[in-house]
Amino acid sequence: MNKYIKIALVLILFLLLFVVRSVSSELFYDPLVVYFKNDYLYKSVYNVDIWRLTVNMFYRYLLNSIISLSLIWVLFERKDYLKFSSFFLMIAFMILIVVFVFLIRDNFQSGYLLPFYIRRFIIHPIFLLILLPAFYYQKLSNR
């Protein structure tokens, strides 16, 4: 792939990650944004439609994952990296969403920090920040 096309695609994909973040409040149902912004220390979690929240978190995770996988492909152009990342993102989502749903159903009785950070891992492409340096290191060590 041409160097300039690759740079343009990387910039566009990073810009798409920012766009997803900026329009997320209009696109996705997430009442916990207001909860974690204001009164999480003083109030318990009010009624949350768990099913709707889970589905919307899945859509947001899927959108971020597709952009992240595209970014990994543009940067490294290796199918094994793409397969590993896909599998890793899928397993991570399944584990995190199960724990998150249990914590919501428990009304955060064990505290708010664990659900806050689990939600953060689900709705933001944090795993991309882990995978990119790992693949870069792998690429450098294979030379």
PLY file of the C-alpha trace (Angstrom):
ply
format ascii 1.0
element vertex 143
property float x
property float y
property float z
element edge 142
property int vertex1
property int vertex2
end_header
0.00 0.00 0.00
1.23 3.48 -0.83
2.70 5.32 2.15
0.49 8.39 1.69
-2.68 6.34 1.32
-1.77 4.43 4.48
-1.24 7.66 6.43
-4.53 9.08 5.15
-6.42 5.91 6.08
-4.89 5.84 9.56
-5.88 9.46 10.12
-9.41 8.84 8.84
-9.82 5.78 11.07
-8.59 7.66 14.15
-10.95 10.49 13.22
-13.80 7.95 13.03
-13.00 6.83 16.58
-13.33 10.45 17.71
-16.60 10.83 15.78
-18.07 7.76 17.46
-17.08 9.21 20.83
-18.50 12.64 20.07
-21.90 11.47 18.79
-22.32 8.59 21.22
-24.79 10.42 23.44
-27.15 10.91 20.50
-26.70 7.43 19.02
-26.60 5.13 22.04
-28.71 4.67 25.17
-26.49 5.07 28.22
-28.09 6.53 31.36
-24.91 5.79 33.30
-23.19 8.76 31.67
-25.25 11.13 33.79
-24.95 8.87 36.83
-21.15 8.73 36.71
-20.92 12.43 35.89
-22.89 13.68 38.89
-24.27 11.66 41.76
-22.53 8.30 41.80
-21.10 8.93 45.27
-24.40 9.91 46.86
-27.16 8.00 45.07
-27.74 4.42 44.10
-28.31 3.43 40.49
-31.84 4.21 39.40
-33.86 1.95 37.14
-31.83 1.10 34.08
-33.18 -0.86 31.14
-30.46 -3.50 31.29
-31.37 -5.16 28.01
-31.42 -1.88 26.08
-28.17 -0.76 27.70
-26.48 -4.08 26.88
-27.58 -3.99 23.25
-26.44 -0.38 22.84
-23.11 -1.14 24.47
-22.71 -4.07 22.08
-23.38 -1.83 19.08
-20.89 0.74 20.29
-18.28 -1.94 21.04
-18.88 -3.47 17.61
-18.48 -0.12 15.88
-15.27 0.65 17.78
-13.99 -2.88 17.12
-14.57 -2.65 13.38
-12.70 0.64 13.25
-9.91 -0.78 15.45
-9.58 -3.90 13.29
-9.46 -1.73 10.18
-6.72 0.33 11.77
-4.74 -2.80 12.65
-5.11 -4.06 9.08
-3.99 -0.76 7.54
-0.97 -0.50 9.83
0.27 -4.10 9.72
-1.51 -5.86 6.81
-1.27 -9.27 8.48
-4.14 -11.73 8.70
-2.80 -13.38 11.84
-2.86 -10.03 13.68
-6.40 -9.46 12.47
-7.56 -12.93 13.53
-5.96 -12.63 16.96
-7.42 -9.15 17.49
-10.89 -10.30 16.44
-10.78 -13.25 18.79
-9.36 -11.14 21.63
-12.01 -8.43 21.21
-14.81 -11.00 21.06
-13.69 -12.86 24.19
-13.04 -9.61 26.06
-16.53 -8.33 25.28
-18.20 -11.55 26.38
-16.37 -11.56 29.71
-16.77 -7.84 30.39
-20.47 -7.64 29.50
-21.37 -10.60 31.71
-19.56 -9.07 34.69
-21.05 -5.65 33.94
-24.63 -6.97 33.79
-24.17 -8.78 37.09
-22.86 -5.59 38.69
-25.79 -3.55 37.35
-28.31 -6.10 38.59
-26.57 -5.88 41.97
-27.06 -2.07 41.87
-23.32 -1.53 42.36
-23.49 -2.78 45.95
-19.83 -3.75 45.80
-18.83 -0.23 44.77
-18.89 1.91 41.68
-15.26 1.72 40.51
-15.34 -1.76 38.99
-18.49 -1.14 36.90
-17.17 2.29 35.94
-13.96 0.86 34.52
-15.61 -2.17 32.94
-18.03 0.17 31.19
-15.06 2.28 30.12
-13.36 -0.75 28.54
-16.57 -1.64 26.70
-17.52 1.73 25.31
-14.03 3.04 24.44
-11.43 1.42 22.18
-8.95 0.95 25.03
-7.91 -2.48 23.78
-6.55 -0.78 20.67
-4.05 1.01 22.91
-2.88 -2.40 24.11
-2.87 -4.22 20.77
-1.07 -1.62 18.64
2.14 -1.48 20.73
2.08 -5.27 21.15
1.89 -5.85 17.39
4.52 -3.20 16.75
6.85 -4.89 19.23
6.14 -8.25 17.62
6.91 -6.79 14.21
10.22 -5.34 15.44
11.28 -8.54 17.20
10.63 -10.67 14.08
13.10 -8.71 11.95
0 1
1 2
2 3
3 4
4 5
5 6
6 7
7 8
8 9
9 10
10 11
11 12
12 13
13 14
14 15
15 16
16 17
17 18
18 19
19 20
20 21
21 22
22 23
23 24
24 25
25 26
26 27
27 28
28 29
29 30
30 31
31 32
32 33
33 34
34 35
35 36
36 37
37 38
38 39
39 40
40 41
41 42
42 43
43 44
44 45
45 46
46 47
47 48
48 49
49 50
50 51
51 52
52 53
53 54
54 55
55 56
56 57
57 58
58 59
59 60
60 61
61 62
62 63
63 64
64 65
65 66
66 67
67 68
68 69
69 70
70 71
71 72
72 73
73 74
74 75
75 76
76 77
77 78
78 79
79 80
80 81
81 82
82 83
83 84
84 85
85 86
86 87
87 88
88 89
89 90
90 91
91 92
92 93
93 94
94 95
95 96
96 97
97 98
98 99
99 100
100 101
101 102
102 103
103 104
104 105
105 106
106 107
107 108
108 109
109 110
110 111
111 112
112 113
113 114
114 115
115 116
116 117
117 118
118 119
119 120
120 121
121 122
122 123
123 124
124 125
125 126
126 127
127 128
128 129
129 130
130 131
131 132
132 133
133 134
134 135
135 136
136 137
137 138
138 139
139 140
140 141
141 142
